[in-house]
Structures are given as structure tokens and as C-alpha cells.
């Protein structure tokens, strides 16, 4: 049975609290290069109207603005928006950051030439509403560009570990279904003229071993931080051990650091 409207509101408030928890800005620094490369592939032209949905601390909004676009960024977490505003100000970039929900974007139809969402809108609980909103605010012929973790990649496996130890609410599709090509095509089926999907690999590189990577996520990555807080001491030990094993098993580094490849699906949907 799908969640009721009241259930959805409760779920969304808990999701917001989880992203506010910790300090995603610390985690986000390690993804800056991959996200800048994502933006570079979009061929942004000066004057383009760009919306960054679930913009976090600005990893994609800032390079889009540097390319000359008029950028608006929305996110559910006000503390992340404050970091994004400071980063933009320090860089001398004029970006409109505001609190917003991917399932109900506060913009008129066809307001933007390009919609970006990198590892962000995929976490909203009702993906069909997200797809409809992204299509609605994109102009005909414009592009919706997403990067979504795939179910079989490192991050997908990490989410599976999280779900075993701290089960998500029932009736909510797994976020990594946004990383399944067939699912993405179905979600954009009624509004996109063309959908191109490409698998890319992003390497998580940290100058310390997997055990410290897990500590980093435990302290700073909101959803992981909250998941640990929901467990008793023995549950936390088991959760930590499973995460450390996952990172260690996929680690390519042999010098005491961590280098783990993580696959994601890059989606370019052209609005009909």
C-alpha cells in the first residue's frame, strides 16, 4: 500500500532532518571534481537559464554560473544552502539559492533551459512527481540532466547496507532505481522527446583507510549519521563493520589510502 499524504509529509520531514544532520559540505568536497566534469559535459552557454535541483552546497551550481548561466539552486536543507551562498559569494558569483522541494518546484512552466540534479532529486520519496516537475519547469527542447547512483555500484551497495540496519519507510521506491535505465525511461516517457543514458565512473579517493572513511560518513553524511543514531551500541558496531567491509572489499589502493570506483547513470532527457 502506498503511503498516505500524512505519511509522506512525515517521511519528507525526516528526510529533511537527515540532510540537515552532520555536515554534507565536508562530504561534498570529495565530489567536486566529478561534479564539475558533469557540468562541463553539458555545454552550457552564457545566458542560459539553469535550475539546480537538490543543489546541496553548490558543487554543480557554481561551475554552471562560471560558464555564464543564470543559475537558481533549490534544496530542502537550509544549512546546505547557507554554505552554497557563502561559496558563491566568495567566488563572486550571483546565484539565486532558495529552499525548495523537488516534488513541488515553485516556478512557472517552461522557466528553464536546463535542469540539473546530481545525486539529489533521486532521494525524493515520489519519483513520478519529481519527473513530472522537472519536465514541467523545463522549456520545450530544453534538457534535464541527472546523475544517479546505480543499484549495483558502490553507493547502491552502501544504501543496501543502510537499509538492512536502518530500514527505510515502507512503500517508498529505492532511490537507486533512478540509476536503472529502464526505470528512468519509463518515468520520463510522457514528456521527453529523447532520453540518453550513459554509465560513468566516479572514484572516491580519500587519503586515509576505509575505516576512517566510514567514520567520515558516520560523522558528516546526514543519512548515515542519523542511521547510526537509531541503533543501540551492538547495532552500531554491526553496521560499522558491514560498511567497513564494503569499502575495504572495493578499495583499489594499496598504500593505506582509499580509492573506490562508484558507478552512476548520467541521464540527458530532452523535453518534448
N, C-alpha and C positions, 0 to 999 in steps of 0.2 A: 504494500500500500504506500503510495507517495505521501510525503509529509504534508500536513495541513499548513495553511497560511501562518498560523501561530507558531507551528513547529519551525517553519522556515525562518521566521523572524528571530526566534531564539537561536537557531543554528548560525544565522548571519552575525548576530551579536557576539556569539562565542568565537566565530572566525575572526571578527574584528579584534577582539581582545587578544587572540593568539598572535596576530600580526603586530599588535602594539607591544606585546611582551618581548623581552630580550632587546636586541638592537640589530635589526636587519642590515643597517648600514655597514656593520663590521663584516657580515657575510657577503654583502653585495660587492665589496671592494675586490673580492677574488674573481668576480664575474665581469668586471668592467671591460676587459679586452674582447671577450667573446660577444658581448652585447654591442660594443662599438662596431665590430665586424658585421654583425647582423644589420645594423643601421646602414653601413657602407654599401651593402648589397642591394639596398632599396632604391638607390639612385635619386635621392631627394634633391629637388631643385629649389632655389631661392623663391620665397613667396608661397610655397605650398602650405596648405592648412593641415596640420598633423595633430591627431589626438593619440596620446599615450595612455592606454587603459591599464590600471593597476601599475602605475609608474614607479612605485617604490621610492627610492632615494634619487632617482633621476638618471640611471645608467643609460637609458635609451633616449630620454627627452633631451639631455644635454648635447649629445652628438647630433641629433636631429636639428636642434636650434643652431648649432655651429655651422651646419650645412645651409643655413639661411631660411629654414622653415619657420612659420608662425606656429608655435607648439603650445598645446594645452595638455596638462597631465592631471589625471584623476587617480585617486587611491582611497581605500576605506580607512587607512591608518593615518591619523593626523600627525603623529610623531615622525613618520617617514616623509610626509610632505614637508615638514619643517626642515628636515635635513636636505631635501631636494631644493627647497627655496634658498637655503644658505649656499649650497653648491652652485646654483645658478647665479646668485648674486656675486659670489667670489669670482666666478668666471666671466662676469659682465654680460650675462645672457638674460634676455627678457622672456621668461616662460610663465604662463598662467597655470599655477598649480592650485588645485582645489579638491576638496573632499567629494567623493562620488562613488557610485555603485555600478559595476559592470552590467547588472541586470536591469538598471533603470537610469540610463545616462541622461543628464539634464541639458540636452542640446536638441536643436531643431533637426528635422530630417535633412539629409544631404549636406551637413555642415562642414565635412572634412574631405580632403583629397586622399588622405592616407590615415589608416587606423593601425596603431602598433599595440601589441600586447605580448610581452616577453616574460614567460613563466609567471603570469599574473592572473589574467581573466580565467585561465584554466581551473582556478580554485573556487570560483563561484559555484554555489550549490545547484543552480538550474541552468545547465549549459544551453538548452534550447532558447532560453530568454537572452542569454549572452549573445548567441549567434544572431538572433533577431535584432538586438540593439546595435551590434557592430554593423550589421547591414543597413539598418535604418539611418544611422548618422553619417554613413559613407555616401559620397555622391556617386551617381551612375558613372561607371568607368574607373572609379577610384579603387584603391587596393586596401584590403585588410591583411596585415602581415602579423603572424603569430609565431612564437617559438614555444613549443610544448614538450615537456618531458615524456618520453615513450615508456610504455609499461615494462618493457624488458631491459631497459637501461639501468644504470647505477641508481639514479634518483628514483625511478619507478620501483626498484627493489627496496630502496630505503623507505619509501612510503608504505610498501607492503609490510616491512618490519614494524613500522609505526602502527599500522592497523592491527597487527597481531597483539601488540602490547597495550594499545590505547585505541580500541575500535571506534571508527567514525560513526556518526548518526546513521541509522538505517534509512534506506531509500534514496540515498544521495549517490549519484554516479561517481566512480573513481575519477579524480582529476586527470589521471594519465590516459583516460580514454580520449582526451584531446590530442594525444600523441599517436592515436590509431588512425591511419589514413582513411579507411572506410567510414569510420565514425565521423570524422571531420567533413568528408564529402557529403554525408547524409545531413549533417547539421547545417551546412551552407547550401543545400540542394535547392531551396526555394527562393534564392535571392542572388546567387552568384552565377555569372556567365562562365567562369572558368576557375578551377581550383588546382593549383600546383603544389605538390608536397615533396619535400626533399629532406632526407635524414642527414643531419650534421653531427659532428662530434665536438664536444667541449671538454677540455681537460681541467679537472680540479687539481690545482697544484698548490701545495702548502709546504712551507719549509720546516715541517715537523711530522712526526709519525702519525699513523691512523688513530691511535688512542687520543692524541691531542686534538685531532680533527673532530672526533666525537665530542670531546669536551667543549670545543669551539661552538659546535652546533647546539649542544646542551645549554650553553650559556646565552648565546646570541640569536639563534634561529627560533623565532617565536613559537611555531607549531611544535618543534622538538622540545623546547623549554617547557611548554605547557603540558605536553605528553608526559614528561618526567615528573612534573608536579602532581599528576593524577595517580601516581603509583606509590606503593609503600616501598620500604627500603629494599626488600628482596626483589620486588618487581623492577625497581630501578637498576639493580645490579644485572638482572637478566636482560633487560632492554639495552643497557650499555654494552654488555658482552656481545649481543647479536649485532649491534651497529658496528662495533669494533671489528668483529669477524668479517662483516660485509666489506668494509673499507679495506681491510688487510688482504682479503681474497682477491680484490680487484686492483690492488696497488701495483703499479709498474716500476716504481722507484726502488732502488736497492741501496740508497745512501742514507737512510734514516728519515727521508722526507716522504711526502705523499704525492703521487701522480696517478690519478684515476680518471679514465675516459668515461664520459657520460653522454649518451646519445639523446638528441631531441629532434622533433619534427618541425621543420620550418614550413609554414603554410602561407601561400600567397593566394588570396581569393579576390577575384575581380568582380566588383558589384555590377550586376546586370543593368 
